[in-house]
Amino acid sequence: MKLSNEILSPEQSSSRVIDNISYCLEYGCDLGWLLDPRDRSVLVLRSQQQPKLFLGSDCLPVLHEIYLELTVEQVLSWLKMGKK
């Protein structure tokens, strides 16, 4: 099982990043996350399923082999989002 993660930066187009994740799903990934630090959200994509938006204390889906509970807040807190 494979996971594709993308973090949306201010200069990126969300549609371009979603296209990258979709490509990965088409060629073997099982799960894709698009982290949006500005929106404080994670868009989860899976092959043959509609995308789903997760916020705040929502638990994120992980790969079946990984026994881990992660919330959107936890994952986004790991990012360094300070001002330069």
N, C-alpha and C positions, 0 to 999 in steps of 0.2 A: 504494500500500500504506500502511496506517495501523497505528499502534501505540497501545494504551491502557496507561498505567502508573498504578498506584495504590500508595501507601505506607500500610500499615496503622498507624494510630496507636493508642495504648493505649485510648482511649475509643471506638474504632470496633468494630463487629461485622464479623467476617470475612465472614459470609454476605452482608451488605449490600454490601460492597466487591466481592465476587465477582459479585453480581447486577449491579452497575454495569458491570463488565468484560464480562459476558455480554451485556448490552444493547448495548455498543459493538461486540462481535463480530457480533451479529445485524444491526446496521445499518452494516456496512462495514469495521470494523477487521479486520485479518488476524491480529493477535497481541496478547495481553494479558499483562502482568506484574503480579503482586501481591507487593510486597516486604514481608516481615515482619522488621523489625529485631530484635525480641525473639527470634525463632526462628532468625535468621540464614539465612533461606531466601527463595527466589523461586518462587512458584507460577506456572507458565506455562500460559496458556489459549489455545487456537486453535479456530476454528470447526470443528465436526464432528469434534473429537478429544477424547480424555480429557485432563483436566488432568494436568500432570506437575510434581513437586516437584524443585527443583534446590538443591544445597547446596555450600558451600565452594568447591572449585576446579572445580566443574562449569562447562562453557562454556554460556552462555545462548544460545538461539536468537534471532536478530535478523531484521529484514526482509531479503528477498532483495536489495534494492538497496544494502544497507549491507554493506560488506566490513569486518567488525570482529569481533574475538574479545573477549568480555567474560566474566569469571567472576562468580559470585555474590559472592565476597569483594571483587572490585574495585568492583562497583556499590554494595554496602553500605558500603564504606569511604568513599564520597563523602558519605554522610549524616552530619549532625551529630547525634550521639546522646549528647552530654554531659549531665550532671545540671545542673539549674537551681539 
